[in-house]
Amino acid sequence: MLFKATARGLVAVLLHVVLAGKTLCCAVLDLFRAIAALFRSQYARQESMRDYFNGKTVWVTGASSGIGRAVALQLGELPQRFPHHSPPYATRIRLVLLGRSLDRLEGVEEAVRGSVAEVVHAAVDMADPQAIEAFVREYGETHRPDVLVLSAGVSQRSSCADLTMETLDTIMQTNFYGPVHLTKLALPLMGSGGD
Protein backbone atom coordinates (compact mmCIF):
# COMPACT_ATOMS: atom_id res chain seq x y z
CA MET A 1 0.00 0.00 0.00
CA LEU A 2 2.78 2.41 0.90
CA PHE A 3 4.62 1.48 -2.32
CA LYS A 4 1.54 2.27 -4.43
CA ALA A 5 1.03 5.57 -2.62
CA THR A 6 4.72 6.45 -3.12
CA ALA A 7 4.48 5.57 -6.82
CA ARG A 8 1.39 7.77 -7.18
CA GLY A 9 3.25 10.56 -5.40
CA LEU A 10 6.22 10.18 -7.74
CA VAL A 11 3.98 10.35 -10.82
CA ALA A 12 2.25 13.44 -9.41
CA VAL A 13 5.60 15.13 -8.74
CA LEU A 14 6.89 14.29 -12.24
CA LEU A 15 3.73 15.70 -13.81
CA HIS A 16 4.12 18.78 -11.65
CA VAL A 17 7.74 19.17 -12.86
CA VAL A 18 6.76 18.83 -16.50
CA LEU A 19 3.80 21.18 -16.24
CA ALA A 20 5.49 23.79 -14.04
CA GLY A 21 8.92 23.61 -15.70
CA LYS A 22 10.72 23.05 -12.39
CA THR A 23 14.34 22.05 -12.21
CA LEU A 24 15.34 18.48 -11.33
CA CYS A 25 16.58 19.64 -7.93
CA CYS A 26 13.15 21.09 -7.09
CA ALA A 27 11.49 17.91 -8.34
CA VAL A 28 13.64 15.74 -6.07
CA LEU A 29 12.86 18.01 -3.12
CA ASP A 30 9.12 17.76 -3.88
CA LEU A 31 9.43 13.97 -4.09
CA PHE A 32 11.12 13.76 -0.68
CA ARG A 33 8.42 15.99 0.80
CA ALA A 34 5.72 13.74 -0.66
CA ILE A 35 7.37 10.59 0.72
CA ALA A 36 7.84 12.19 4.14
CA ALA A 37 4.15 13.16 4.20
CA LEU A 38 3.17 9.56 3.37
CA PHE A 39 5.32 8.19 6.19
CA ARG A 40 3.92 10.77 8.62
CA SER A 41 0.35 9.76 7.75
CA GLN A 42 1.22 6.05 8.09
CA TYR A 43 2.82 6.71 11.50
CA ALA A 44 -0.21 8.75 12.60
CA ARG A 45 -2.47 5.80 11.68
CA GLN A 46 -0.31 3.45 13.75
CA GLU A 47 -0.29 5.90 16.65
CA SER A 48 -4.09 6.09 16.63
CA MET A 49 -4.28 2.27 16.53
CA ARG A 50 -1.90 2.11 19.47
CA ASP A 51 -3.97 4.61 21.40
CA TYR A 52 -7.22 2.81 20.55
CA PHE A 53 -6.12 -0.53 22.05
CA ASN A 54 -4.23 1.05 24.94
CA GLY A 55 -5.44 -0.55 28.18
CA LYS A 56 -8.29 -2.42 26.51
CA THR A 57 -9.57 -5.96 26.97
CA VAL A 58 -10.23 -7.54 23.58
CA TRP A 59 -12.37 -10.64 23.04
CA VAL A 60 -11.53 -12.41 19.76
CA THR A 61 -13.81 -15.18 18.51
CA GLY A 62 -12.50 -17.75 16.05
CA ALA A 63 -9.01 -17.14 17.43
CA SER A 64 -7.84 -20.70 16.84
CA SER A 65 -7.49 -20.20 13.06
CA GLY A 66 -8.10 -17.93 10.11
CA ILE A 67 -8.99 -14.28 10.57
CA GLY A 68 -9.42 -14.54 14.35
CA ARG A 69 -5.94 -16.03 14.75
CA ALA A 70 -4.47 -13.31 12.53
CA VAL A 71 -6.20 -10.58 14.57
CA ALA A 72 -4.89 -12.03 17.84
CA LEU A 73 -1.35 -12.25 16.46
CA GLN A 74 -1.52 -8.68 15.11
CA LEU A 75 -2.64 -7.40 18.50
CA GLY A 76 0.23 -9.33 20.04
CA GLU A 77 2.63 -7.58 17.65
CA LEU A 78 1.56 -4.06 18.65
CA PRO A 79 4.28 -3.84 21.34
CA GLN A 80 6.97 -4.49 18.69
CA ARG A 81 5.50 -1.71 16.57
CA PHE A 82 5.86 0.74 19.45
CA PRO A 83 9.07 -0.38 21.25
CA HIS A 84 9.87 3.06 22.63
CA HIS A 85 6.46 3.68 24.14
CA SER A 86 6.59 4.52 27.82
CA PRO A 87 5.39 2.76 29.89
CA PRO A 88 5.93 -0.37 27.80
CA TYR A 89 2.93 -0.99 25.58
CA ALA A 90 3.06 -4.73 26.31
CA THR A 91 1.60 -4.11 29.75
CA ARG A 92 -1.59 -2.56 28.38
CA ILE A 93 -3.54 -5.07 26.24
CA ARG A 94 -5.57 -7.99 27.62
CA LEU A 95 -6.63 -10.68 25.13
CA VAL A 96 -9.42 -13.21 25.59
CA LEU A 97 -9.25 -15.83 22.82
CA LEU A 98 -12.29 -17.94 21.94
CA GLY A 99 -12.33 -20.88 19.54
CA ARG A 100 -13.25 -24.52 19.14
CA SER A 101 -9.76 -26.03 19.22
CA LEU A 102 -8.00 -25.87 22.60
CA ASP A 103 -4.70 -27.03 21.08
CA ARG A 104 -4.69 -24.26 18.48
CA LEU A 105 -5.80 -21.66 21.02
CA GLU A 106 -2.91 -22.66 23.28
CA GLY A 107 -0.56 -22.13 20.32
CA VAL A 108 -1.91 -18.64 19.68
CA GLU A 109 -1.75 -17.84 23.41
CA GLU A 110 1.86 -18.99 23.51
CA ALA A 111 2.69 -16.78 20.50
CA VAL A 112 1.34 -13.60 22.13
CA ARG A 113 2.21 -14.28 25.77
CA GLY A 114 4.84 -11.83 26.96
CA SER A 115 3.72 -9.27 24.39
CA VAL A 116 0.46 -8.44 26.12
CA ALA A 117 -0.51 -7.80 29.73
CA GLU A 118 -2.66 -10.92 29.92
CA VAL A 119 -3.97 -13.58 27.60
CA VAL A 120 -6.54 -16.28 28.38
CA HIS A 121 -8.36 -18.70 26.13
CA ALA A 122 -11.58 -20.69 26.25
CA ALA A 123 -13.05 -23.42 24.08
CA VAL A 124 -16.33 -21.99 22.81
CA ASP A 125 -18.34 -23.28 19.86
CA MET A 126 -20.29 -20.29 18.53
CA ALA A 127 -23.05 -22.66 17.38
CA ASP A 128 -23.69 -23.66 21.02
CA PRO A 129 -25.69 -21.03 22.98
CA GLN A 130 -25.03 -22.81 26.30
CA ALA A 131 -21.26 -22.71 25.70
CA ILE A 132 -21.48 -18.98 24.95
CA GLU A 133 -23.48 -18.33 28.11
CA ALA A 134 -21.08 -20.43 30.22
CA PHE A 135 -18.12 -18.47 28.82
CA VAL A 136 -19.73 -15.12 29.67
CA ARG A 137 -20.58 -16.33 33.19
CA GLU A 138 -16.95 -17.39 33.72
CA TYR A 139 -15.11 -14.45 32.11
CA GLY A 140 -17.66 -11.64 31.84
CA GLU A 141 -16.96 -9.93 35.16
CA THR A 142 -13.22 -10.59 35.46
CA HIS A 143 -12.45 -9.80 31.80
CA ARG A 144 -15.04 -7.19 30.84
CA PRO A 145 -14.70 -6.56 27.10
CA ASP A 146 -13.83 -3.17 25.66
CA VAL A 147 -13.55 -4.53 22.11
CA LEU A 148 -15.37 -7.51 20.62
CA VAL A 149 -13.89 -9.00 17.43
CA LEU A 150 -16.39 -11.43 15.90
CA SER A 151 -14.38 -13.48 13.43
CA ALA A 152 -15.60 -17.04 14.08
CA GLY A 153 -17.25 -18.61 11.07
CA VAL A 154 -17.70 -21.68 8.95
CA SER A 155 -18.26 -22.05 5.23
CA GLN A 156 -19.26 -24.71 2.76
CA ARG A 157 -18.20 -25.29 -0.81
CA SER A 158 -21.11 -27.22 -2.26
CA SER A 159 -23.71 -25.74 -4.56
CA CYS A 160 -26.90 -24.30 -3.09
CA ALA A 161 -28.85 -27.23 -4.55
CA ASP A 162 -26.64 -29.69 -2.65
CA LEU A 163 -26.68 -27.72 0.62
CA THR A 164 -28.50 -29.61 3.35
CA MET A 165 -30.68 -27.82 5.87
CA GLU A 166 -28.51 -29.25 8.64
CA THR A 167 -25.40 -27.64 7.12
CA LEU A 168 -27.28 -24.38 6.60
CA ASP A 169 -28.40 -24.44 10.23
CA THR A 170 -24.79 -24.95 11.40
CA ILE A 171 -23.62 -22.04 9.22
CA MET A 172 -26.36 -19.73 10.52
CA GLN A 173 -25.75 -20.74 14.15
CA THR A 174 -21.98 -20.22 13.90
CA ASN A 175 -21.85 -17.19 11.62
CA PHE A 176 -24.95 -15.26 12.70
CA TYR A 177 -26.93 -16.38 15.75
CA GLY A 178 -23.88 -17.23 17.88
CA PRO A 179 -22.15 -13.87 17.32
CA VAL A 180 -25.43 -12.00 17.91
CA HIS A 181 -25.99 -13.99 21.12
CA LEU A 182 -22.45 -13.24 22.36
CA THR A 183 -22.83 -9.56 21.46
CA LYS A 184 -26.11 -9.25 23.36
CA LEU A 185 -24.48 -10.80 26.43
CA ALA A 186 -21.31 -8.71 26.10
CA LEU A 187 -22.90 -5.29 25.53
CA PRO A 188 -24.04 -4.79 29.16
CA LEU A 189 -20.48 -5.59 30.28
CA MET A 190 -18.87 -3.03 28.00
CA GLY A 191 -18.04 0.53 29.02
CA SER A 192 -21.02 1.98 27.20
CA GLY A 193 -23.45 -0.05 29.28
CA GLY A 194 -24.95 -1.45 26.10
CA ASP A 195 -26.12 1.91 24.70
N, C-alpha and C positions, 0 to 999 in steps of 0.2 A: 504494500500500500504506500509506504513512504517512497519507494523507488518510483512508482507511477506518479506520485505527486511531484517528486523532484524532476522527473522527465517533463511533466506538464509545465513546471516552473521554468525549466531550461528553454523549452519551445517558446513560452511567452516572452522570456527575456530576449531571445534571438529575434523574434518578430519585432519587439520593441526597438532593438538595435537597428534593424533594417529600416523600419518605418521612421525612426527618429534620427537616423544618421549618426548614432553615438560611436565613439571610438571603442576599440576592443577592450581597453582598460576599464572604461565605464561599464561595458557589458559584463565583464568578469565580476566587477564590484556588485552590480545588480544581481548577478547569479548567486554570489555568496550571501547577499542579503535575503534573497528568496529562500535559500536552503536554511539559513539560520531561523527564519520565521517559521518554516515547516517544523524544524526540530523544537522550537519553543512551543508551538501548538501541540505537538506530540507529547512533550514533557508535561504541559498543562493538563492534558487528558489523563496522563498517568497520575499526576498529583491529585486530581479530583477523584480518581478511582481509589487511590490510597486513602484519601480523607473519607470517602463514602464507607469503606469497610472498616475503618478505624474503630476498634472497640466493639464491633458487632458480633453477634452470634448468628451464624448462617446454617440453616438446615438445607441439605442437598439431597433430593430424592434421586434414585437411580445411580447412586454414587459408586456402585460396584463395577460399572462399565459404561462405555459410550460417552454421551455428552455430560452426564452427571459426574463421571470419573474425571473427565477433562476439566470441568468447572472446579472440582475439589483440588486438583493438582495446580491449576492456575492460581487459586486462592492461596495455596501453600507456597507458591513462588513469589507472592507479593513482597515478602521480606527481602528477597534477593534483588528485587527491582528497586528497593529503597534502602540500601545498606547503610546509608549515613543518617537515617532518620533517628531522631532522639526524642524520647526513649526508643529503644529498638522496636521496630514495627512487629516483630515476631511475637511480642507479648500481648498483642492487641486483638487478634482474631480468634474466635472460638468456632470450630466446625462440628456439626452433627451430621454424620453420614448415614443415609438410609439406603438399603438395597436388599435384594433377595439372597445374595451369596455372601455368607460370612467370611469365607476364605478370601474372596476378592476385596471385600470391605477392609479386612485386616491389612491387605497389601497396600491399599490406598492410604489407610491410617498410618502405616509405617512410613510411607513416602512423604507425608506432610508433617509427621511428628517432629518436633524440634523447630519447625518453621512457624508454628502457630502457638497461641497461648494454651489451647486445649483442643483435643480432637477425641470424639467418641463415635461409636458406630452401633447400629442396631439393625437386625434382620427384620425388614418390614416388606411384605408383599402388598403393593398398592391395590391389588384386586381384593384384598381381605379387609373389610371394614373393622373387624374385631382387632386385627393386628395393628391397624392405624390407631384405634382408640387406646389400645394397651401401650403403644409407644408414647402417645401424648400424655397418658397418665404417669408414665415413668419419667419422661424427660421434660414435660411441659413447664413445670415450675422451676426446676433447677437449671434448665437451659432454654429460657424464654427466647423465642426467635425474634431477631430484628429483620432478617432477610430470609425469604423462603424461595428456594430454587427448585422448581418442579420440572425435573428432567427425566423421571421414570417413564418408560413406555415400551410397548411391544408392537411389533408389526407382523404382517403376513405377506407372502409373495404369491398367493394363488389368485386366480381371477375372481371377480365378484360372484360369478355363477357357481364357482366351486367353494366359496366361503360358507362354512357351516355357521349356524346360529350360535353354537357353543363357542366357536372361535371369535365371532363378532362380540359376544357377551364378554369374553376375557379381554378383548381389546378395549371395549368401552369401560369396563371396570378399572383396568390398569391405567388407561390414558386419559379418562375423563372423570368418572365418578370417584375414584380413589383420590386424585389430586384435589377435586372439589371438596371432598370430605375432610381431607387433611387441612386444607385452607380454612374451612369453616371452624375447625377445632383450634387452629393456630391463631386466627385473627384476634380473639379476645386476649391472647397472651402477648401480643405484639404491642409495642409502645403506643400505637394509635388507639388502643382499646377497641379495635375492630371497626372504627369509623372510616 
